[in-house]
Amino acid sequence: MFGFWRARLAILYILVEMVPSFILGATIFVFILLIFQALRLTEFVLVHGVKVESILNMILYLSVSFLPIILPMSLLFAVLLTYGRLSGDSEIVAMKSLGLNLKHLSVPAIALGLIATGISAHAAYYLAPWGNRKFEVMINELSRLKASATIREGIFSEGFFDMVVYANNVDSKEGKLRKVFIFDERDPKSPLTIIAREGKVLQTQSRDGNAALLRLLDGNIHRTADAAYTKINFDSYDINLFAPVSMEEKQKSMLSHNLQDLQDGLKDTTLEAAQHRKLEIEIHRRAALAVACVIFALLGVGFGTSTNRRSGRGGGFAICLAIIVSYWLIYIIFENLAKGSSTPVAPLVWLTNALFLIATFWSLRRASRA
């Protein structure tokens, strides 16, 4: 304990060095992950005419949902970058000459790793599901409010609120349709064929939230029921597309389940075996990813304190990417095995961490001999 007290300044120095790199790594990885969503977000701006404020909200929700993945990667990046720089500048050698060993040098990484583990666990079970759910509801709302963007000119569109829609001319930004043909089979016993000169998607607001309807002008309705045919002419006809309640009741995806949702699902005896197994995989996956923070921290120390390596920041970043890619490839393999076999879930999900823990002990042993 006295030795650690004597090494407190070196420990604090290394910890202070890592924090900015950790923040930088988080920023870089958020940016990289958002790039994969850039095309989708750009489509909402150009095609759907979504406001910049809404796009910024979506970016915020996405960034929060990425936290459980970003934190381990950012920690590994920070540890490799910091210890790699110390090693490259011979500061590790200087510290060892003062009587410090690998145990002392590992304390800052372990401390930051434990903090990241706690934050990652909370993010995985609460913050990320909240962000993902907010993003889902927002995408659902924007897609519905800009529903005309799903209709293409001169093409029969089957995905328009369970109706088949054809329009000669479509103005997605204004939500206007011209020379419209609609086949509405939502009531199989009484299908409707609607022809109108013009239509427009309108948004309405109430205390419960947003709703939308399709207002058709100057047309007629053709109804067939029990071998009877009816034709009704209209000047204006409204089709309700969705109500606020139906939008809020949109089923959660697996990533939007918080810890309570997962636990309640596992207790549900009426749940199908396949769905029950998915919930079990999900709850173990999030825990394993949080624990990976500590493993990555120690693994970074092992690789970063190799005194014979002077590859600098570029080499540290390359090693970081190699470790991350290897981790996810191995994890995906075992997760697919867990989904497609009857083997207990926990060993398969945690096996990737176990393999990297072995690699961590090897790297630390090698570093201690250097």
N, C-alpha and C positions, 0 to 999 in steps of 0.2 A: 504493500500500500504506500510505503514511504517512497518507493521508486516512482510510482505514478504521480505522487505529489511533486517530486522533483521535476517530472516531465510535463507538468501542467502547462507551462508556457509553450512548449513545442506542440502539445495536444491542441491548445487553443489556437495557435498559429495555423495549424493544418486545417482545423475546423472552419476558421474564418476564411481560409483560402477556398474551401470547398463550396461554401454557400453561394457565392456569385456564379460559380460554374454550374451548380445545381439549378439555379434560376435560369441561366442561359440554356442549359440542356432542355428544361421544360418548355421554354419558348420555342426552341428549334423543333422539338418533336411535335408540339401542338401545330406549328406551322406546316410541318411535313404531313401530318394526318389531315389537316384542313385542305391541303392541296388536292387530296383524293375526293373531297366534297366540292371542289371549286366549280366543276362543270354543272353539278346539280344546283348550286347556289346561283350561278350565272344564269341558268335557265329560268329561275324564279324571277330574276330581275328583268331579263330581256323578253321572255315569253309571257310570263304571268303578270309583269308590271308591279312586282312587289316593292314596297318602299325600302329604302336603305335601313331604316330603323328596324324593320322586321328581320332583315338579313343579319344585322348586328346581334339581334336577340338569338337568332338561330346559331350564329357562331359561338355565342356565349354558352348556350345549352350544349352544343357539341363539345366545346372545350371541357366543360364540367364532366360530361359523359366519358371523355377520354382519360380522366385523371388516374383511374386504377392501372391503366397501361402506361401512361406517361411517367408516373413517379418512379417505378423500378428502372426504367430506361434512363431517366434523368440522373438518378443516383449513380448508376454505373458510369455514365458519362462524366459526372463530376469527380468521382473517385479516380477513375483512370486519368483524367486530365490533370488533376491536382498532384497525385502521386507520380505520374509520369513526368511532370515538370520538375518536381522536387528531385526525382532520380536523375533527370537529364542535367540539372544544374548542380549535381553532386551534393545537394542539401541532405539527402538521405544518408550519404556517407559521413557527412559532418555530424549529423545527429547520432549516428551509431558510434562515432568516435568519442562522443560525450557520455557514452554508457547506455544509450537508449537501444532497445531491441524492437523486434517486430510486434511484440505485445503492446508496447507503448505507442508505436506508430499506428496500430490498428484501432486504437480507442476512438479517435475522431470519426472514422468511417463507421464503426459499430454504433456510435451515438447517433449519427445522422441516419443510419440505416434503421434503427429502432424508431426514431421519430417518423421517418418515411413510412414504416410499416404500419404504425398507428393511424397516420393520415390516410394511407392507401386502403386500409381495412374499412375505415369510416366512409371513405369515398366509394368503395366498391359496393357497400351494402345500403348506403343512403344517398350520398350526393350524386353519384353517377346515375342511379335509377331515376332520381328526380330530374336531372338534366335530360336524360333520354326520353322520359315521359313527356316533359315540356316540349321537346323537339318533335316528338310524334304527334302530339295534339296540334301543335302549330302547323306542321306540314299538312296534317289532315284538314285543318281549317283553311289554310291558304289554297290547297288543291281544290277544295270544294268551292271556295269563294271565287276562284278563277277556273271554274270547271270547264268553261268554253275553250280553254287552252288545250284540253284533251281531244277536242273535235278538230278534224282535219277537213279541209275543203274537198268536196267531191268524193269523200270516202265514208262508208258506213262505219260509224264508231259504236262498238258494242259495250264499251266500258263506262258509259255515261249514266251512272246511278241506275243500273239494271235496265236501261233502255237502249234501243238501237236508234242512233240519230244520224241523219244525213243533212248537210247544208251546202248550198252552192257557194256561199261566201261566208267567211268567218273573220271577225275582228276580235282577237283574243284580249287586247287591252281594254276595249270598251265592253266586252262581253256580249257582242251583238252577233246574231245569226240571220242570214237572209235565205229565203226560199227553203224552208225547213220541212223535213219529213221525219216523223218520230213513230216508232213502233214500241208501244208500252205493253209489256206482257207481265207486269208485276202481279196482276190478278189473272191467273191462267184461265179462269172461267169466263172472263170478260175482257179480252185483249182490245187495245185501242190503237187505231191508226190515225195520227194527227198530221195534218198538212197546214202550214201557215206561211204567210208572206214574210214575216219577220219575227224574231224572238230575241229576248235579252235576259241574261242572268242578273238578278237583282239581289242585293244584300239587305237584310232587315236586322234591326237590333231591338232587343227587349231586355227585361231584367234578367232573364235567364242566360243571355248571351247572344251570339250571332246565329242567323238562319239565312237560308237562301231559297229562291224560287226562280223558275223559268217562266217568264211572261211572254206568251205568244199573241201575235196580233193578226187580225184579218185571215181567218182560216176556217177549217171544219174538222169535226171529229167523226170518225167512222168506227162504229162499235158492232161487234158480232157476239151474240149470246143466245144460246139455245135455238140455233138455226134462224134467229131473227136479226135483221140488219137495220141499224139506225144511223142516220146522218144528222149532225148538229152543226149549224154554222155559228160562228162567234166573231165578235169584234176584238175581244180580249179574253184570254184564258190563261190561268196560272197553274203551274205544276210545282208543288212543293218538293224541293230537292232534299233538304235535310233540316232538322230542328236542332236547337242547342243541346238538348238532352241526348239525342242520338249520337252527337259528335263526342260528348264527354264520356259516353259509355263505350267508346271504341276500346276493344280489348287490348290489354297491355301486352307488349312483347316480353320475351324472357329477360332482356336487358333492363326493362323498366320495373322488374320486381325487386322490391327492397327486401331486407332480411325477414321482416314479418310476413310478407307475401310468400317467400320461399318456405318458411317454416309452416305456415298454414297449408300450403300446397302439399308438403310432405306428410302432413297429418290427415289429409283428405283421403279417406278409404275408398271413395268412389272414383278416384282418378285412375286413368289407364296406366298400365305398367310403363309404357314408353315415355309418357309425359312425366311420371313420377321419377324415372331415371334421369330425364333432362334436368329436373329441378335439383336432384341430388348432385349431378355433375356441376351445375351452376353454382351451388353453394360452396362446394369444395374448390372450384376453379378460382373464385374470388379470394378465398382464404389463402390458397397456394400462391396466388399472384402477390398478395400482400407480404407473405413471408419471403418471397423472392427478393424483396428489397434488402434484407440482411445478407442473403446469400450473394447478391450482386455486389454489395458493399465490400465484403471480404474477398470476393473474387477479383474485384478491382484493385484491392490492396496487393494481392498476390502478383498480379500482372504488372501493376504500376511501380512496385518497389524493386524490380529487377534492375540492378545497377549497371548491367552491361547493355541496357537498351537506351538509346538516345534518339529515338525516332520522333520525339516532340509531340505536339498537339495532333498533327495529322495521323501519326501512328496510333495515338490513344483513341481517336475517333474511329479509325478503321477497326481496331480491336473491339471497340464498343459495338459497332454494327455487326461484326462477325458473331459476337456472343449473343446479341439480341436475336439475330436471324436464326442461329442454331437453336436457341431456347424455344422459339415459336414453332420451328419445324418439328422438333422432337415433341413438343406439347401437343401439336395438332395431330400427330400420329397416334399418341396415346389417348387423346380425347376421342378420336374416331373409333379406336378399339373399345373405349368405354361405352360409346353409343351403340355399337353393333355387336356386343357380346354380352354374356351373362356374368362376366367376371365382376367382382365387387368394384364399385366406382372409386372409392377412396384411394386404393393402391395405385390405380392407373393414373389418376389425376395428379397425385403427389410424386409419381415416379420421376418426372422431369426435374423437380426440385432436388430429389435424392441424387440423381446423376450429377447435377451441377454442384451439389454439396461435396461430392467426391472430388470433382474437378477443383473446387475451392481449396480443400485440404491439400491437394497435390500442389497447387500454385503457391500456397502459403509455405509449404515445406520447402519448395524450391527457392522461394524468396528468402527464407531464413538462413539458407546455406550460402546465399550470395554475399 
